[in-house]
Amino acid sequence: ICCAGPAQGKSYYIASTEVTADVRTDGSMHVREVRTFVFSGEFHAVDRFVVPPPGTRIEGIAVTENGAAHREALGELPGTWYTKPDGDRLQITWAFAATDETRTFALDFDLIGAVVKHADYAELYWQFVGKEWGVRSETALVTLNLPPLVPKAEIEAWAHGPLWGDVEIGESRVT
């Protein structure tokens, strides 16, 4: 994620990131990313770059702030969002007006074809917090909800991040 171009005296960081992903029985996954940004200076837009794995597609994009939906529209009028292909990734940009303040935005989308089913297991390979973030995120929490009745003993999960991070596996859930 990155924001509007640099200017003297401008900076921002992400105070918190909470991602909730719900894997559906058809192999698709609904993702909700909620980020709290702390802006110092004037900012007008945020870019989120999503890299869908080969054979998948993104649908159902929505951006909200405090429950108010942004509308899809080209340009950068506050309260709007748009997408643009960028090589192997999709750029999602939403516009707002912020000066020296903290703002929380939610990005929702569906990843169709997220789970690859093999003869003896199913695989989800997705980077919930990626390296394309241009700034620090002070905290990150990811909750992956699997279809009902996926026994804890049949779930394996790995996380690549800070050494102090934790991965917890429960019945039909990974955090």
Beta strands, then each sheet from edge to edge (+ up, - down):
strand 1: 2-3
strand 2: 11-23
strand 3: 29-40
strand 4: 42-50
strand 5: 57-65
strand 6: 68-69
strand 7: 71-72
strand 8: 80-86
strand 9: 89-99
strand 10: 102-112
strand 11: 115-117
strand 12: 122-124
strand 13: 140-145
strand 14: 169-170
strand 15: 173-174
sheet 1: 1+ 4- 9+ 8- 7-
sheet 2: 6+ 5- 10+ 3- 2+ 13+ 15- 14+
sheet 3: 11+ 12-
end
